[in-house]
């Protein structure tokens, strides 16, 4: 991965007299002797390629040049005895491409030297928040401390600075997503081979996740959704505890992560291996919307444009099925958007209203959720925007209902 190129692109957008301070993050306790699974800060990974906690990246653009330093923990044999080997300076430099690697105890002094030697007008921290009630991220905590120490320096958002860069993926990023999609494909093939009524939703989840782990998935893009029957009508259901009933559908929204890049795929399978006529009727309508979005996805349009296409197809189909009287009522059965950006994060960095360009990777995920019939169907693919249209990265993950039935019918 060309993390040096990522940093170069960032520096080109920063004004003279800029400081960049980005922290990998710190482990968070679940109790006295365990931690939540560590997830590295997305901006830190984008700039360095490193996924270890307790690291920091510092860069200054001033005096007509850029200086950058990576800070890591000093290896401690006693600590390594308990939690595993810690990266050396040489190893961290080899991954990140940052030549100057120092230990974290030098970080504060390095910041002080830059502040004393250069006319620093602004400092970039990742201060992104998902919601007002969310706890402060470690980067935001450190930004607040910096502002207290240097009140004359304007704080700017590193997340916003990185969004235009992260929207367009380079070839190495695309390759990681391709691999994540292919691992997901193989995981879903295993699900189709083993799925049957009487299983628990979590057993289908386990079949998928076991296969992905065996194939080298580092982790998953999000908590796997394995939703049968009425549970498929809930957008982010992930309790995954109920029994899969005969005649029901299983909606699985999931994705392997590879090289810290996500896939995001949804398929909806018949528990018995065969869709009922009504299920297939609804399924084919969702599939038409999915195909229409892929046919329209190209540079120069927005995600809203794609959602409007999906709504038109679904709305007209629902009218023909007699489920609604007016296409404007499509929201009764389709209540989310058809697309989002995909990358380091499943819902990757992107600004609402930005125009698609070559290199974007986006989802294509129309769905219909008919509570009264316990039918929830979503079909989601990952699309790479190309010069003249798009490539369906997940094309090999079968979604035609007849193909699915043939595959599931030949399992014995």
Number of C-alpha atoms within 10 A of each C-alpha: 17 18 18 17 13 17 19 13 13 17 19 10 11 16 12 19 19 23 29 21 21 28 25 25 21 17 17 11 11 10 8 6 6 10 11 10 10 14 15 21 22 24 22 21 20 21 22 25 22 20 17 20 17 15 21 22 21 19 21 24 21 19 12 7 10 15 14 16 19 25 21 25 18 14 14 10 11 9 11 11 9 8 8 10 12 17 15 14 20 12 12 22 18 12 15 20 19 21 14 14 20 17 16 18 12 11 18 9 11 15 16 10 10 18 17 10 10 15 14 19 16 18 22 22 26 27 21 14 13 7 7 7 7 8 11 13 16 18 21 19 13 18 22 16 12 17 14 11 10 13 11 11 18 13 20 18 16 20 18 17 18 22 15 14 18 23 23 22 19 17 12 12 21 19 16 21 29 20 21 30 28 23 26 28 24 17 25 27 19 18 22 23 16 16 23 20 16 12 16 20 23 20 18 26 23 16 19 27 25 14 20 27 16 11 17 15 23 16 18 23 24 17 14 23 26 30 32 29 24 18 24 28 25 13 16 14 17 18 14 19 14 16 16 27 17 14 17 23 29 28 25 29 25 26 31 32 30 26 19 26 26 30 34 28 24 26 19 23 25 27 24 19 23 20 20 13 9 10 20 16 13 21 24 16 21 24 23 15 27 24 15 16 26 21 14 14 24 24 18 12 15 17 23 17 15 23 19 14 18 26 23 16 21 27 26 18 22 21 16 12 13 10 15 18 14 12 17 13 15 22 15 13 19 20 14 13 18 25 24 19 24 27 27 25 16 20 17 19 23 19 12 10 11 14 15 21 20 19 21 24 29 28 26 31 26 30 30 25 23 18 15 8 12 17 23 28 29 25 23 25 25 28 26 27 23 17 11 12 18 22 17 18 19 22 14 11 19 15 21 11 19 13 11 20 18 12 15 23 14 9 11 6
